[in-house]
C-alpha cells in the first residue's frame, strides 16, 4: 500500500476520516510502501520500499534523494548461525568431521540453502534425491543419485555418493570416475645372474654354464596388502550444497 504517512493536523479533523487516515498510514508503514510505483514523494529518509515491479527491497538514503537497494524482495535473511552455510558455493563437495562433539550437519529446513549428504539411503536427503543406485561391492562400489529439487540450479543432475563409494577426489576431469590401478613398472636384478621360477617352490638364482643347475634357496613372496590400493588417510563425511 502507498499513501502519505503524515496525518493532517489542520482542523477540522473529523473522527471517521482521521481513523481512515491513521489506518492507511499504518498499513503503508507495515507493508514498506509496497507497490510498483516509486513512492519517493511520500517516503521520508530511511523509509523502506518493497519495490514489487523489480522484486527488490530498498531504503531511502539519509538525504531523502535516492533509494538504496538492500536485497531481493523475497530473499531469506540468514540468521547468524546460518551465515557459514551460505559461504559454501553450490556444487562444492566438502567434508565435516561430524564424529566430533559440537559439529553438526547443515540444517535442512532453511529456505535459503540446501545441502545433501553424499551417502546412500540417508534420511538427511529425504525429498531432494531420487533415482538412487548402488552397484558393486567394496572396495569397488558405484553409488549415484539424481538431484530432485526444482529450486536448485543442479536439479536433474546426477551426483556420486562418495561417502558410500569411499572414493578420493582428484584434480582435473570433473566428475570422471577412474578405477584403481598401479603405474606400469619393472623389476631389475643387482647382477647378471638369471632366475628360474619353479611353481610354488619360489624363485631361485640360476648358476652360469650348461645344464641349468639351480642353486641358492627359494624366495617366496608374500602379500602385506589389503583389498584396495590407497594412501594413508583419515575419513570425513562429505556434503554438497545444491541451492
Secondary structure, DSSP 8 states (H G I E B T S, - for coil): ---------SS---HHHHHHHHHHHHHHHHTTT-BSS--TTT--TT-EEEETTTTEEEEE-TTSS-EEEEEETT-----GGGHHHHTS-TT-EEEE-TTSTT-----S--TT--EEES-TT-GGGTTTEEEEEEEEETTEEEEEEEE--TTSTTTT-EEE-HHHHT----SSSTT--------------SSS--EEE-GGG-EEEB-SSSS--B-S--B-------SS---S----EEEEE--
